[in-house]
Amino acid sequence: MEQLSEVFKNRISKNTDLEELKKELEIVERIFIEQKEHRSEMALKIVFIEDRIKKLEL
């Protein structure tokens, strides 16, 4: 099972710029679509980034 790196989690968790997070999400979604071998990792990243965006929008 894939796990997210602490570096990635810390970088996203500390980011408060919604536009930057949305750009990051677009990149990760594109990688998810284009690179089948990285889908499980990208799926985890997508959920993590979307969760962060939701928390900031509240």
A tleap script that builds the chain and sets N, CA, C and O, in Angstrom:
source leaprc.protein.ff14SB
mol = sequence {
  NMET GLU GLN LEU SER GLU VAL PHE LYS ASN
  ARG ILE SER LYS ASN THR ASP LEU GLU GLU
  LEU LYS LYS GLU LEU GLU ILE VAL GLU ARG
  ILE PHE ILE GLU GLN LYS GLU HIE ARG SER
  GLU MET ALA LEU LYS ILE VAL PHE ILE GLU
  ASP ARG ILE LYS LYS LEU GLU CLEU
}
set mol.1.N position { 0.842 -1.191 0.000 }
set mol.1.CA position { 0.000 0.000 0.000 }
set mol.1.C position { 0.882 1.249 0.000 }
set mol.1.O position { 1.867 1.340 0.733 }
set mol.2.N position { 0.505 2.184 -0.828 }
set mol.2.CA position { 1.237 3.444 -0.920 }
set mol.2.C position { 1.038 4.288 0.336 }
set mol.2.O position { -0.017 4.253 0.968 }
set mol.3.N position { 2.065 5.038 0.677 }
set mol.3.CA position { 1.971 5.993 1.772 }
set mol.3.C position { 2.537 7.318 1.297 }
set mol.3.O position { 3.441 7.361 0.462 }
set mol.4.N position { 1.998 8.386 1.832 }
set mol.4.CA position { 2.500 9.705 1.487 }
set mol.4.C position { 3.729 10.017 2.327 }
set mol.4.O position { 3.805 9.657 3.502 }
set mol.5.N position { 4.682 10.686 1.711 }
set mol.5.CA position { 5.893 11.051 2.447 }
set mol.5.C position { 5.565 12.157 3.447 }
set mol.5.O position { 4.644 12.949 3.245 }
set mol.6.N position { 6.321 12.190 4.502 }
set mol.6.CA position { 6.143 13.233 5.511 }
set mol.6.C position { 6.440 14.604 4.917 }
set mol.6.O position { 5.808 15.593 5.290 }
set mol.7.N position { 7.387 14.668 4.007 }
set mol.7.CA position { 7.727 15.939 3.358 }
set mol.7.C position { 6.513 16.479 2.602 }
set mol.7.O position { 6.174 17.657 2.717 }
set mol.8.N position { 5.861 15.606 1.827 }
set mol.8.CA position { 4.670 16.023 1.080 }
set mol.8.C position { 3.573 16.459 2.044 }
set mol.8.O position { 2.989 17.528 1.869 }
set mol.9.N position { 3.290 15.656 3.048 }
set mol.9.CA position { 2.220 15.972 3.993 }
set mol.9.C position { 2.487 17.292 4.711 }
set mol.9.O position { 1.577 18.102 4.885 }
set mol.10.N position { 3.725 17.507 5.126 }
set mol.10.CA position { 4.072 18.754 5.815 }
set mol.10.C position { 3.932 19.960 4.889 }
set mol.10.O position { 3.424 21.008 5.287 }
set mol.11.N position { 4.387 19.797 3.653 }
set mol.11.CA position { 4.324 20.903 2.689 }
set mol.11.C position { 2.870 21.299 2.419 }
set mol.11.O position { 2.549 22.487 2.392 }
set mol.12.N position { 2.010 20.334 2.222 }
set mol.12.CA position { 0.600 20.622 1.944 }
set mol.12.C position { -0.098 21.129 3.212 }
set mol.12.O position { -0.883 22.075 3.142 }
set mol.13.N position { 0.171 20.528 4.342 }
set mol.13.CA position { -0.476 20.917 5.596 }
set mol.13.C position { -0.137 22.339 6.013 }
set mol.13.O position { -0.962 23.019 6.623 }
set mol.14.N position { 1.061 22.793 5.693 }
set mol.14.CA position { 1.484 24.136 6.098 }
set mol.14.C position { 1.100 25.203 5.081 }
set mol.14.O position { 1.202 26.396 5.366 }
set mol.15.N position { 0.662 24.787 3.907 }
set mol.15.CA position { 0.315 25.737 2.858 }
set mol.15.C position { -1.075 26.308 3.112 }
set mol.15.O position { -2.030 25.561 3.325 }
set mol.16.N position { -1.185 27.638 3.089 }
set mol.16.CA position { -2.477 28.289 3.293 }
set mol.16.C position { -2.953 29.022 2.041 }
set mol.16.O position { -3.986 29.690 2.077 }
set mol.17.N position { -2.227 28.911 0.950 }
set mol.17.CA position { -2.565 29.580 -0.307 }
set mol.17.C position { -3.466 28.666 -1.143 }
set mol.17.O position { -3.002 27.687 -1.726 }
set mol.18.N position { -4.757 29.000 -1.194 }
set mol.18.CA position { -5.718 28.156 -1.899 }
set mol.18.C position { -5.386 28.009 -3.380 }
set mol.18.O position { -5.523 26.922 -3.940 }
set mol.19.N position { -4.955 29.084 -4.012 }
set mol.19.CA position { -4.627 29.014 -5.444 }
set mol.19.C position { -3.450 28.078 -5.691 }
set mol.19.O position { -3.457 27.306 -6.651 }
set mol.20.N position { -2.458 28.145 -4.842 }
set mol.20.CA position { -1.301 27.258 -4.979 }
set mol.20.C position { -1.711 25.798 -4.779 }
set mol.20.O position { -1.251 24.913 -5.500 }
set mol.21.N position { -2.566 25.557 -3.809 }
set mol.21.CA position { -3.043 24.194 -3.565 }
set mol.21.C position { -3.867 23.682 -4.742 }
set mol.21.O position { -3.755 22.513 -5.113 }
set mol.22.N position { -4.680 24.532 -5.323 }
set mol.22.CA position { -5.483 24.127 -6.473 }
set mol.22.C position { -4.595 23.815 -7.686 }
set mol.22.O position { -4.888 22.896 -8.451 }
set mol.23.N position { -3.518 24.576 -7.856 }
set mol.23.CA position { -2.564 24.289 -8.941 }
set mol.23.C position { -1.883 22.948 -8.705 }
set mol.23.O position { -1.716 22.155 -9.631 }
set mol.24.N position { -1.495 22.704 -7.465 }
set mol.24.CA position { -0.873 21.425 -7.097 }
set mol.24.C position { -1.841 20.272 -7.390 }
set mol.24.O position { -1.440 19.228 -7.905 }
set mol.25.N position { -3.106 20.475 -7.059 }
set mol.25.CA position { -4.125 19.463 -7.309 }
set mol.25.C position { -4.257 19.183 -8.806 }
set mol.25.O position { -4.369 18.024 -9.205 }
set mol.26.N position { -4.245 20.211 -9.627 }
set mol.26.CA position { -4.319 20.032 -11.080 }
set mol.26.C position { -3.145 19.190 -11.594 }
set mol.26.O position { -3.326 18.309 -12.434 }
set mol.27.N position { -1.967 19.467 -11.091 }
set mol.27.CA position { -0.770 18.726 -11.509 }
set mol.27.C position { -0.887 17.261 -11.121 }
set mol.27.O position { -0.619 16.374 -11.931 }
set mol.28.N position { -1.283 17.013 -9.891 }
set mol.28.CA position { -1.404 15.641 -9.402 }
set mol.28.C position { -2.493 14.891 -10.175 }
set mol.28.O position { -2.334 13.713 -10.493 }
set mol.29.N position { -3.594 15.574 -10.474 }
set mol.29.CA position { -4.658 14.934 -11.255 }
set mol.29.C position { -4.176 14.583 -12.664 }
set mol.29.O position { -4.532 13.532 -13.197 }
set mol.30.N position { -3.381 15.445 -13.257 }
set mol.30.CA position { -2.833 15.175 -14.593 }
set mol.30.C position { -1.903 13.973 -14.559 }
set mol.30.O position { -1.952 13.126 -15.451 }
set mol.31.N position { -1.054 13.891 -13.536 }
set mol.31.CA position { -0.161 12.734 -13.393 }
set mol.31.C position { -0.984 11.463 -13.203 }
set mol.31.O position { -0.659 10.418 -13.766 }
set mol.32.N position { -2.051 11.555 -12.410 }
set mol.32.CA position { -2.938 10.408 -12.187 }
set mol.32.C position { -3.475 9.870 -13.515 }
set mol.32.O position { -3.513 8.659 -13.732 }
set mol.33.N position { -3.884 10.773 -14.393 }
set mol.33.CA position { -4.453 10.380 -15.685 }
set mol.33.C position { -3.384 9.843 -16.632 }
set mol.33.O position { -3.608 8.848 -17.322 }
set mol.34.N position { -2.231 10.494 -16.666 }
set mol.34.CA position { -1.217 10.183 -17.673 }
set mol.34.C position { -0.305 9.020 -17.308 }
set mol.34.O position { 0.197 8.344 -18.206 }
set mol.35.N position { -0.075 8.765 -16.043 }
set mol.35.CA position { 0.921 7.778 -15.640 }
set mol.35.C position { 0.283 6.698 -14.766 }
set mol.35.O position { 0.155 6.848 -13.550 }
set mol.36.N position { -0.103 5.629 -15.412 }
set mol.36.CA position { -0.821 4.549 -14.717 }
set mol.36.C position { -0.019 3.958 -13.560 }
set mol.36.O position { -0.597 3.538 -12.558 }
set mol.37.N position { 1.293 3.924 -13.690 }
set mol.37.CA position { 2.112 3.301 -12.642 }
set mol.37.C position { 2.128 4.106 -11.337 }
set mol.37.O position { 2.565 3.602 -10.303 }
set mol.38.N position { 1.652 5.356 -11.387 }
set mol.38.CA position { 1.659 6.196 -10.183 }
set mol.38.C position { 0.250 6.488 -9.664 }
set mol.38.O position { 0.067 7.359 -8.815 }
set mol.39.N position { -0.731 5.768 -10.170 }
set mol.39.CA position { -2.133 6.085 -9.822 }
set mol.39.C position { -2.439 5.970 -8.337 }
set mol.39.O position { -3.112 6.840 -7.785 }
set mol.40.N position { -1.970 4.932 -7.683 }
set mol.40.CA position { -2.329 4.773 -6.269 }
set mol.40.C position { -1.744 5.903 -5.421 }
set mol.40.O position { -2.413 6.426 -4.529 }
set mol.41.N position { -0.497 6.275 -5.702 }
set mol.41.CA position { 0.127 7.379 -4.965 }
set mol.41.C position { -0.586 8.698 -5.260 }
set mol.41.O position { -0.839 9.486 -4.349 }
set mol.42.N position { -0.908 8.938 -6.526 }
set mol.42.CA position { -1.575 10.186 -6.902 }
set mol.42.C position { -2.985 10.254 -6.322 }
set mol.42.O position { -3.449 11.333 -5.953 }
set mol.43.N position { -3.664 9.127 -6.239 }
set mol.43.CA position { -5.003 9.103 -5.635 }
set mol.43.C position { -4.930 9.543 -4.168 }
set mol.43.O position { -5.771 10.313 -3.702 }
set mol.44.N position { -3.935 9.057 -3.457 }
set mol.44.CA position { -3.754 9.473 -2.057 }
set mol.44.C position { -3.462 10.966 -1.963 }
set mol.44.O position { -3.989 11.655 -1.089 }
set mol.45.N position { -2.623 11.457 -2.863 }
set mol.45.CA position { -2.282 12.881 -2.863 }
set mol.45.C position { -3.501 13.736 -3.179 }
set mol.45.O position { -3.703 14.786 -2.569 }
set mol.46.N position { -4.313 13.288 -4.130 }
set mol.46.CA position { -5.521 14.027 -4.482 }
set mol.46.C position { -6.438 14.164 -3.268 }
set mol.46.O position { -6.924 15.258 -2.979 }
set mol.47.N position { -6.672 13.080 -2.571 }
set mol.47.CA position { -7.536 13.112 -1.380 }
set mol.47.C position { -6.943 14.036 -0.313 }
set mol.47.O position { -7.668 14.807 0.316 }
set mol.48.N position { -5.643 13.960 -0.114 }
set mol.48.CA position { -4.976 14.772 0.901 }
set mol.48.C position { -5.086 16.260 0.565 }
set mol.48.O position { -5.394 17.073 1.436 }
set mol.49.N position { -4.834 16.617 -0.699 }
set mol.49.CA position { -4.900 18.017 -1.105 }
set mol.49.C position { -6.342 18.526 -1.049 }
set mol.49.O position { -6.587 19.636 -0.577 }
set mol.50.N position { -7.286 17.731 -1.521 }
set mol.50.CA position { -8.692 18.143 -1.472 }
set mol.50.C position { -9.145 18.372 -0.038 }
set mol.50.O position { -9.895 19.310 0.234 }
set mol.51.N position { -8.700 17.528 0.875 }
set mol.51.CA position { -9.042 17.694 2.286 }
set mol.51.C position { -8.479 19.000 2.829 }
set mol.51.O position { -9.156 19.703 3.579 }
set mol.52.N position { -7.259 19.327 2.462 }
set mol.52.CA position { -6.631 20.575 2.911 }
set mol.52.C position { -7.386 21.783 2.361 }
set mol.52.O position { -7.621 22.752 3.084 }
set mol.53.N position { -7.760 21.727 1.100 }
set mol.53.CA position { -8.516 22.819 0.486 }
set mol.53.C position { -9.849 23.011 1.205 }
set mol.53.O position { -10.236 24.145 1.487 }
set mol.54.N position { -10.553 21.928 1.503 }
set mol.54.CA position { -11.831 22.016 2.205 }
set mol.54.C position { -11.663 22.656 3.569 }
set mol.54.O position { -12.489 23.476 3.971 }
set mol.55.N position { -10.609 22.297 4.289 }
set mol.55.CA position { -10.368 22.860 5.617 }
set mol.55.C position { -10.131 24.369 5.528 }
set mol.55.O position { -10.591 25.123 6.385 }
set mol.56.N position { -9.420 24.803 4.500 }
set mol.56.CA position { -9.111 26.231 4.360 }
set mol.56.C position { -10.332 27.020 3.904 }
set mol.56.O position { -10.455 28.201 4.230 }
set mol.57.N position { -11.217 26.407 3.174 }
set mol.57.CA position { -12.405 27.103 2.678 }
set mol.57.C position { -13.480 27.284 3.747 }
set mol.57.O position { -14.410 28.069 3.560 }
set mol.58.N position { -13.364 26.576 4.850 }
set mol.58.CA position { -14.370 26.705 5.918 }
set mol.58.C position { -14.312 28.023 6.637 }
set mol.58.O position { -15.099 28.261 7.554 }
savepdb mol mol.pdb
quit
